[in-house]
């Protein structure tokens, strides 16, 4: 009789563990899906504010074939000031074998410090679309996001870089939570 109670208790415990695990996994999947949808909504809302200045700068570059760097500076300089999310704006000539920026406003673009195959792959991906290309440059002490818009008729790409807001503008509450987790 005692043996039957032990087996029944073990089976009941095993069933409860499996049901609990299934509920946990299902809940985690649902929460992850919800977070992805929220992130997509934020990115979708932010894109016009990123894309519009880059598209305008591409127009200037296309009209001048990249020769009027003062026009590019006048257009981009106000966006790369303290208090704005952008810390760098750069003009890249895609037919240059070295693939380095020809003009930089603000800090040195983190993309220029990446290995050449990484830089080439990103700008090839950017040139293959008429939409905004985004790259995460999140490694190291200075995480950044890069946004590229490429000219369709000239071999130029424009790159904006910004610091992810969760790092540059983290709230006191977030810092407390992060410190307590460390």
C-alpha positions as CSV (number, residue, x, y, z in Angstrom):
1,X,0.0,0.0,0.0
2,X,2.8,2.4,0.9
3,X,4.6,1.6,-2.4
4,X,1.4,2.4,-4.4
5,X,1.1,5.8,-2.6
6,X,4.7,6.6,-3.4
7,X,4.3,5.7,-7.1
8,X,1.0,7.7,-7.3
9,X,2.6,10.7,-5.5
10,X,5.6,10.5,-7.9
11,X,3.3,10.3,-11.0
12,X,1.2,13.2,-9.7
13,X,4.3,15.3,-9.0
14,X,5.7,14.6,-12.5
15,X,2.4,15.5,-14.1
16,X,2.2,18.8,-12.2
17,X,5.9,19.6,-13.1
18,X,5.2,19.0,-16.8
19,X,2.0,21.1,-16.7
20,X,3.8,23.9,-14.9
21,X,6.7,23.8,-17.3
22,X,4.4,23.9,-20.3
23,X,2.5,26.9,-18.8
24,X,5.8,28.7,-18.1
25,X,7.2,28.1,-21.7
26,X,3.9,29.2,-23.2
27,X,3.9,32.4,-21.1
28,X,7.5,33.2,-21.9
29,X,6.8,32.8,-25.7
30,X,3.8,35.0,-25.4
31,X,5.7,37.7,-23.5
32,X,8.6,37.5,-26.0
33,X,6.2,37.9,-28.9
34,X,4.6,40.9,-27.2
35,X,8.0,42.6,-26.6
36,X,8.9,42.0,-30.3
37,X,5.7,43.6,-31.4
38,X,6.2,46.6,-29.1
39,X,9.8,47.1,-30.3
40,X,8.6,46.9,-33.9
41,X,6.0,49.6,-33.2
42,X,8.6,51.9,-31.7
43,X,11.0,51.4,-34.6
44,X,8.3,51.9,-37.1
45,X,7.3,55.2,-35.4
46,X,10.9,56.4,-35.3
47,X,11.8,55.6,-38.9
48,X,10.4,58.8,-40.6
49,X,12.4,61.0,-38.2
50,X,15.6,59.1,-39.2
51,X,14.9,58.5,-42.8
52,X,13.8,62.0,-43.8
53,X,17.1,63.8,-43.1
54,X,19.1,61.0,-44.7
55,X,16.9,61.1,-47.8
56,X,17.3,64.9,-48.0
57,X,21.1,64.6,-47.7
58,X,21.1,61.9,-50.4
59,X,19.3,64.3,-52.7
60,X,22.0,66.9,-52.1
61,X,24.7,64.4,-52.8
62,X,23.0,63.2,-55.9
63,X,22.6,66.7,-57.3
64,X,26.2,67.7,-56.5
65,X,27.8,64.3,-57.1
66,X,29.2,64.6,-53.5
67,X,31.3,67.7,-54.5
68,X,29.3,70.2,-52.4
69,X,30.4,69.1,-48.9
70,X,29.4,72.5,-47.4
71,X,25.7,71.8,-48.4
72,X,26.0,68.4,-46.8
73,X,27.4,70.0,-43.6
74,X,24.7,72.6,-43.5
75,X,22.0,70.0,-43.7
76,X,23.5,67.5,-41.3
77,X,25.3,69.7,-38.7
78,X,22.1,70.7,-36.8
79,X,21.2,67.0,-36.4
80,X,24.5,66.1,-34.8
81,X,24.5,68.6,-31.9
82,X,24.5,67.8,-28.2
83,X,21.0,66.9,-27.1
84,X,20.1,65.3,-30.4
85,X,20.1,61.5,-30.7
86,X,22.8,61.5,-33.5
87,X,26.4,61.6,-32.6
88,X,27.8,61.3,-36.1
89,X,26.8,61.8,-39.7
90,X,29.1,60.6,-42.5
91,X,29.3,60.5,-46.3
92,X,30.8,57.3,-47.8
93,X,31.9,56.8,-51.4
94,X,30.9,53.2,-52.2
95,X,33.2,52.9,-55.2
96,X,36.3,53.6,-53.1
97,X,38.2,50.3,-52.5
98,X,39.1,51.4,-49.0
99,X,35.5,52.2,-48.2
100,X,36.2,55.0,-45.7
101,X,34.1,58.1,-45.0
102,X,34.9,61.0,-47.2
103,X,33.2,63.5,-44.7
104,X,32.4,63.1,-41.1
105,X,30.3,65.4,-38.9
106,X,30.5,64.7,-35.2
107,X,32.4,61.8,-33.7
108,X,34.2,59.2,-35.8
109,X,31.7,56.7,-37.1
110,X,32.0,53.4,-35.3
111,X,31.4,51.7,-38.6
112,X,34.8,53.0,-39.8
113,X,36.5,51.0,-37.1
114,X,34.9,47.7,-38.1
115,X,36.7,45.1,-40.3
116,X,36.5,45.9,-44.0
117,X,34.3,42.8,-44.8
118,X,31.8,43.9,-42.2
119,X,31.7,47.5,-43.6
120,X,31.4,46.2,-47.2
121,X,28.6,43.7,-46.3
122,X,26.6,46.4,-44.5
123,X,26.9,48.9,-47.4
124,X,26.2,46.2,-50.0
125,X,23.0,45.5,-48.1
126,X,22.2,49.2,-47.9
127,X,22.8,49.6,-51.6
128,X,20.5,46.7,-52.5
129,X,17.5,48.5,-51.1
130,X,15.9,51.9,-51.5
131,X,14.9,51.8,-47.8
132,X,16.7,52.6,-44.6
133,X,19.3,50.0,-43.6
134,X,20.1,49.6,-39.9
135,X,23.1,48.0,-38.2
136,X,23.7,47.4,-34.5
137,X,27.2,48.3,-33.4
138,X,26.6,47.3,-29.9
139,X,29.9,45.7,-28.9
140,X,32.3,47.4,-26.5
141,X,32.0,50.3,-24.2
142,X,30.4,52.6,-26.8
143,X,27.3,50.9,-28.2
144,X,25.8,52.6,-31.3
145,X,23.2,52.1,-34.0
146,X,23.9,53.0,-37.6
147,X,21.4,54.1,-40.1
148,X,22.3,54.1,-43.8
149,X,20.5,55.5,-46.8
150,X,22.1,55.0,-50.2
151,X,21.9,57.0,-53.4
152,X,20.3,55.1,-56.2
153,X,22.1,57.0,-59.0
154,X,25.5,57.9,-57.4
155,X,28.0,55.7,-55.5
156,X,27.3,57.3,-52.1
157,X,25.9,56.2,-48.8
158,X,25.1,58.4,-45.8
159,X,25.4,57.0,-42.3
160,X,24.0,58.4,-39.1
161,X,25.0,56.8,-35.8
162,X,23.3,57.2,-32.5
163,X,23.6,55.9,-29.0
164,X,20.8,53.5,-28.1
165,X,18.5,55.4,-25.8
166,X,18.5,52.6,-23.2
167,X,22.2,53.3,-22.6
168,X,22.5,57.1,-23.1
169,X,19.3,58.1,-21.3
170,X,18.6,55.4,-18.8
171,X,16.3,56.3,-15.9
172,X,17.2,56.1,-12.2
173,X,14.7,53.3,-11.8
174,X,16.5,51.3,-14.6
175,X,19.9,51.9,-13.1
176,X,18.7,50.7,-9.7
177,X,17.2,47.6,-11.2
178,X,20.4,46.9,-13.2
179,X,22.6,47.5,-10.1
180,X,20.5,45.2,-8.0
181,X,20.7,42.5,-10.6
182,X,24.6,42.7,-10.8
